[in-house]
């Protein structure tokens, strides 16, 4: 009987931002450009989720080449990743993974949700608001928050917004708040028609 090569397995640690698999994933979404100036991410022990190091794959070089025009400090680059409201959180997770794989440091990234909060945020908030925001202030890893709390979040080089529901007026306020906190890159994941209607023009 011939031997069948084993397929590589992906192992996840628990708990962490990527420890809760998203339900209902139906199709892959377009992958974002990682944006200007990715930097190697140091391995940070003791933080939620898998430890991450700098990427050394050809995809990193391709992603850097794709960022053709670096934005000025006052005008971050904006990218839209089309996704349904149900798939927006999955799209945001894929964007974060690609950013980390391309060399972005975890503490460079802030993820905001307009509807249901990210499972990591819900888990951490269960230990109390003080502990939850202390992790934000430590600025050592990707931080997940609801868009309604964007005013409390500090600026980071990359902000990813998952338009995964919520009232239109709240989502409309979340987009400019996210843009104000994005130093280099804003990635918006959601229904393009809804997003365009919310901002009154194309994103």
NURO-926799 format. One record per residue (C-alpha): residue number from 1; x, y negated, z. Coordinates in nm, 2 decimals, padded with zeros to 4 digits. Last residue first. Example, Ala and Ser with C-alpha at 12.3 -4.5 7.8 and 13.67 -1.06 7.14 Angstrom:
@k = 2&X = 01.37&Y = 00.11&Z = 00.71
@k = 1&X = 01.23&Y = 00.45&Z = 00.78
This chain:
@k = 203&X = -01.40&Y = -05.46&Z = 00.00
@k = 202&X = -01.66&Y = -05.59&Z = -00.25
@k = 201&X = -01.87&Y = -05.88&Z = -00.15
@k = 200&X = -02.15&Y = -05.96&Z = 00.10
@k = 199&X = -01.96&Y = -05.79&Z = 00.38
@k = 198&X = -02.24&Y = -05.56&Z = 00.49
@k = 197&X = -02.37&Y = -05.51&Z = 00.14
@k = 196&X = -02.03&Y = -05.40&Z = 00.02
@k = 195&X = -02.00&Y = -05.16&Z = 00.31
@k = 194&X = -02.34&Y = -05.01&Z = 00.24
@k = 193&X = -02.26&Y = -04.96&Z = -00.12
@k = 192&X = -01.91&Y = -04.83&Z = -00.05
@k = 191&X = -02.04&Y = -04.56&Z = 00.19
@k = 190&X = -01.77&Y = -04.51&Z = 00.45
@k = 189&X = -01.40&Y = -04.52&Z = 00.54
@k = 188&X = -01.24&Y = -04.87&Z = 00.57
@k = 187&X = -00.86&Y = -04.88&Z = 00.58
@k = 186&X = -00.70&Y = -05.21&Z = 00.69
@k = 185&X = -00.32&Y = -05.25&Z = 00.64
@k = 184&X = -00.05&Y = -05.49&Z = 00.75
@k = 183&X = -00.13&Y = -05.65&Z = 01.08
@k = 182&X = -00.48&Y = -05.53&Z = 01.12
@k = 181&X = -00.65&Y = -05.69&Z = 01.42
@k = 180&X = -00.83&Y = -05.97&Z = 01.24
@k = 179&X = -00.94&Y = -05.71&Z = 00.97
@k = 178&X = -01.10&Y = -05.50&Z = 01.24
@k = 177&X = -01.30&Y = -05.79&Z = 01.38
@k = 176&X = -01.40&Y = -05.88&Z = 01.03
@k = 175&X = -01.53&Y = -05.53&Z = 00.97
@k = 174&X = -01.69&Y = -05.47&Z = 01.31
@k = 173&X = -01.93&Y = -05.76&Z = 01.29
@k = 172&X = -02.10&Y = -05.61&Z = 00.98
@k = 171&X = -02.11&Y = -05.27&Z = 01.16
@k = 170&X = -02.29&Y = -05.42&Z = 01.45
@k = 169&X = -02.54&Y = -05.61&Z = 01.23
@k = 168&X = -02.60&Y = -05.29&Z = 01.02
@k = 167&X = -02.68&Y = -05.08&Z = 01.33
@k = 166&X = -02.46&Y = -04.78&Z = 01.39
@k = 165&X = -02.35&Y = -04.51&Z = 01.15
@k = 164&X = -02.01&Y = -04.36&Z = 01.06
@k = 163&X = -01.84&Y = -04.66&Z = 00.92
@k = 162&X = -01.50&Y = -04.52&Z = 01.02
@k = 161&X = -01.26&Y = -04.81&Z = 01.05
@k = 160&X = -00.88&Y = -04.76&Z = 01.03
@k = 159&X = -00.65&Y = -05.04&Z = 01.16
@k = 158&X = -00.28&Y = -05.04&Z = 01.08
@k = 157&X = -00.01&Y = -05.28&Z = 01.21
@k = 156&X = -00.18&Y = -05.30&Z = 01.55
@k = 155&X = -00.36&Y = -05.59&Z = 01.71
@k = 154&X = -00.49&Y = -05.55&Z = 02.06
@k = 153&X = -00.82&Y = -05.39&Z = 02.15
@k = 152&X = -01.07&Y = -05.58&Z = 02.37
@k = 151&X = -01.25&Y = -05.75&Z = 02.09
@k = 150&X = -01.27&Y = -05.41&Z = 01.91
@k = 149&X = -01.50&Y = -05.28&Z = 02.18
@k = 148&X = -01.81&Y = -05.28&Z = 01.96
@k = 147&X = -01.60&Y = -05.10&Z = 01.70
@k = 146&X = -01.59&Y = -04.79&Z = 01.92
@k = 145&X = -01.23&Y = -04.69&Z = 02.02
@k = 144&X = -00.96&Y = -04.45&Z = 01.92
@k = 143&X = -00.59&Y = -04.52&Z = 01.99
@k = 142&X = -00.30&Y = -04.35&Z = 01.80
@k = 141&X = -00.02&Y = -04.31&Z = 02.05
@k = 140&X = 00.22&Y = -04.49&Z = 02.28
@k = 139&X = 00.06&Y = -04.83&Z = 02.32
@k = 138&X = 00.06&Y = -04.82&Z = 02.70
@k = 137&X = -00.22&Y = -05.08&Z = 02.69
@k = 136&X = -00.44&Y = -04.84&Z = 02.49
@k = 135&X = -00.37&Y = -04.56&Z = 02.74
@k = 134&X = -00.45&Y = -04.79&Z = 03.02
@k = 133&X = -00.78&Y = -04.86&Z = 02.85
@k = 132&X = -00.90&Y = -04.50&Z = 02.90
@k = 131&X = -00.77&Y = -04.48&Z = 03.26
@k = 130&X = -00.96&Y = -04.79&Z = 03.35
@k = 129&X = -01.28&Y = -04.68&Z = 03.16
@k = 128&X = -01.31&Y = -04.36&Z = 03.35
@k = 127&X = -01.21&Y = -04.00&Z = 03.32
@k = 126&X = -01.51&Y = -03.93&Z = 03.08
@k = 125&X = -01.37&Y = -04.22&Z = 02.87
@k = 124&X = -01.08&Y = -03.98&Z = 02.76
@k = 123&X = -01.32&Y = -03.72&Z = 02.63
@k = 122&X = -01.54&Y = -03.97&Z = 02.45
@k = 121&X = -01.24&Y = -04.14&Z = 02.30
@k = 120&X = -01.10&Y = -03.80&Z = 02.18
@k = 119&X = -01.44&Y = -03.70&Z = 02.03
@k = 118&X = -01.45&Y = -04.03&Z = 01.83
@k = 117&X = -01.75&Y = -04.25&Z = 01.91
@k = 116&X = -02.08&Y = -04.21&Z = 01.73
@k = 115&X = -02.15&Y = -04.51&Z = 01.52
@k = 114&X = -01.92&Y = -04.80&Z = 01.41
@k = 113&X = -01.59&Y = -04.62&Z = 01.48
@k = 112&X = -01.26&Y = -04.79&Z = 01.52
@k = 111&X = -00.91&Y = -04.63&Z = 01.48
@k = 110&X = -00.60&Y = -04.82&Z = 01.58
@k = 109&X = -00.26&Y = -04.71&Z = 01.44
@k = 108&X = 00.09&Y = -04.84&Z = 01.49
@k = 107&X = 00.13&Y = -04.64&Z = 01.82
@k = 106&X = 00.14&Y = -04.32&Z = 01.61
@k = 105&X = 00.44&Y = -04.44&Z = 01.42
@k = 104&X = 00.39&Y = -04.44&Z = 01.04
@k = 103&X = 00.63&Y = -04.20&Z = 00.86
@k = 102&X = 00.43&Y = -04.08&Z = 00.56
@k = 101&X = 00.30&Y = -03.78&Z = 00.76
@k = 100&X = 00.16&Y = -04.02&Z = 01.03
@k = 99&X = -00.02&Y = -04.22&Z = 00.76
@k = 98&X = -00.15&Y = -03.91&Z = 00.59
@k = 97&X = -00.29&Y = -03.77&Z = 00.92
@k = 96&X = -00.45&Y = -04.11&Z = 01.00
@k = 95&X = -00.62&Y = -04.12&Z = 00.66
@k = 94&X = -00.74&Y = -03.76&Z = 00.70
@k = 93&X = -00.89&Y = -03.85&Z = 01.04
@k = 92&X = -01.06&Y = -04.15&Z = 00.89
@k = 91&X = -01.21&Y = -03.94&Z = 00.61
@k = 90&X = -01.34&Y = -03.69&Z = 00.87
@k = 89&X = -01.50&Y = -03.98&Z = 01.07
@k = 88&X = -01.66&Y = -04.11&Z = 00.75
@k = 87&X = -01.81&Y = -03.78&Z = 00.65
@k = 86&X = -02.15&Y = -03.82&Z = 00.82
@k = 85&X = -02.18&Y = -04.18&Z = 00.71
@k = 84&X = -02.09&Y = -04.06&Z = 00.36
@k = 83&X = -01.74&Y = -04.13&Z = 00.23
@k = 82&X = -01.56&Y = -04.36&Z = -00.01
@k = 81&X = -01.22&Y = -04.46&Z = 00.11
@k = 80&X = -01.18&Y = -04.84&Z = 00.09
@k = 79&X = -00.84&Y = -05.00&Z = 00.12
@k = 78&X = -00.74&Y = -05.35&Z = 00.24
@k = 77&X = -00.39&Y = -05.49&Z = 00.25
@k = 76&X = -00.34&Y = -05.73&Z = 00.53
@k = 75&X = -00.34&Y = -06.11&Z = 00.46
@k = 74&X = -00.17&Y = -06.32&Z = 00.73
@k = 73&X = 00.15&Y = -06.11&Z = 00.74
@k = 72&X = 00.18&Y = -06.11&Z = 00.37
@k = 71&X = 00.08&Y = -05.80&Z = 00.18
@k = 70&X = 00.33&Y = -05.56&Z = 00.03
@k = 69&X = 00.26&Y = -05.51&Z = -00.34
@k = 68&X = 00.33&Y = -05.17&Z = -00.49
@k = 67&X = 00.24&Y = -04.93&Z = -00.21
@k = 66&X = 00.23&Y = -04.62&Z = -00.43
@k = 65&X = 00.61&Y = -04.59&Z = -00.42
@k = 64&X = 00.59&Y = -04.54&Z = -00.04
@k = 63&X = 00.33&Y = -04.27&Z = -00.08
@k = 62&X = 00.54&Y = -04.09&Z = -00.34
@k = 61&X = 00.85&Y = -04.10&Z = -00.12
@k = 60&X = 00.65&Y = -03.96&Z = 00.17
@k = 59&X = 00.49&Y = -03.69&Z = -00.05
@k = 58&X = 00.84&Y = -03.57&Z = -00.13
@k = 57&X = 00.86&Y = -03.44&Z = 00.23
@k = 56&X = 01.07&Y = -03.56&Z = 00.52
@k = 55&X = 00.81&Y = -03.68&Z = 00.75
@k = 54&X = 00.91&Y = -03.84&Z = 01.08
@k = 53&X = 00.82&Y = -03.65&Z = 01.40
@k = 52&X = 00.48&Y = -03.57&Z = 01.56
@k = 51&X = 00.39&Y = -03.39&Z = 01.87
@k = 50&X = 00.04&Y = -03.24&Z = 01.85
@k = 49&X = -00.25&Y = -03.40&Z = 02.03
@k = 48&X = -00.26&Y = -03.60&Z = 02.36
@k = 47&X = 00.07&Y = -03.74&Z = 02.48
@k = 46&X = 00.32&Y = -03.56&Z = 02.71
@k = 45&X = 00.61&Y = -03.57&Z = 02.48
@k = 44&X = 00.66&Y = -03.85&Z = 02.23
@k = 43&X = 00.84&Y = -03.75&Z = 01.91
@k = 42&X = 00.96&Y = -04.07&Z = 01.74
@k = 41&X = 00.76&Y = -04.18&Z = 01.43
@k = 40&X = 00.98&Y = -04.29&Z = 01.14
@k = 39&X = 00.87&Y = -04.63&Z = 01.00
@k = 38&X = 00.62&Y = -04.69&Z = 00.72
@k = 37&X = 00.68&Y = -05.04&Z = 00.56
@k = 36&X = 00.38&Y = -05.11&Z = 00.34
@k = 35&X = 00.07&Y = -04.91&Z = 00.32
@k = 34&X = 00.00&Y = -04.54&Z = 00.37
@k = 33&X = -00.20&Y = -04.52&Z = 00.04
@k = 32&X = -00.53&Y = -04.35&Z = 00.12
@k = 31&X = -00.64&Y = -04.00&Z = 00.03
@k = 30&X = -00.96&Y = -03.95&Z = -00.15
@k = 29&X = -01.21&Y = -03.74&Z = 00.04
@k = 28&X = -01.22&Y = -03.37&Z = 00.07
@k = 27&X = -01.56&Y = -03.21&Z = 00.06
@k = 26&X = -01.81&Y = -03.05&Z = 00.30
@k = 25&X = -01.69&Y = -03.12&Z = 00.65
@k = 24&X = -02.00&Y = -03.05&Z = 00.86
@k = 23&X = -01.84&Y = -03.04&Z = 01.20
@k = 22&X = -01.52&Y = -03.22&Z = 01.30
@k = 21&X = -01.27&Y = -03.00&Z = 01.48
@k = 20&X = -01.19&Y = -03.12&Z = 01.83
@k = 19&X = -00.82&Y = -03.10&Z = 01.90
@k = 18&X = -00.71&Y = -03.37&Z = 01.66
@k = 17&X = -00.72&Y = -03.66&Z = 01.91
@k = 16&X = -00.60&Y = -03.44&Z = 02.19
@k = 15&X = -00.70&Y = -03.17&Z = 02.44
@k = 14&X = -00.59&Y = -02.90&Z = 02.35
@k = 13&X = -00.31&Y = -02.83&Z = 02.11
@k = 12&X = -00.36&Y = -02.73&Z = 01.75
@k = 11&X = -00.21&Y = -02.44&Z = 01.55
@k = 10&X = -00.22&Y = -02.42&Z = 01.18
@k = 9&X = -00.14&Y = -02.08&Z = 01.03
@k = 8&X = 00.07&Y = -02.01&Z = 00.73
@k = 7&X = -00.07&Y = -01.73&Z = 00.51
@k = 6&X = 00.09&Y = -01.39&Z = 00.56
@k = 5&X = 00.23&Y = -01.23&Z = 00.24
@k = 4&X = 00.03&Y = -00.91&Z = 00.14
@k = 3&X = 00.23&Y = -00.59&Z = 00.15
@k = 2&X = 00.16&Y = -00.33&Z = -00.11
@k = 1&X = 00.00&Y = 00.00&Z = 00.00
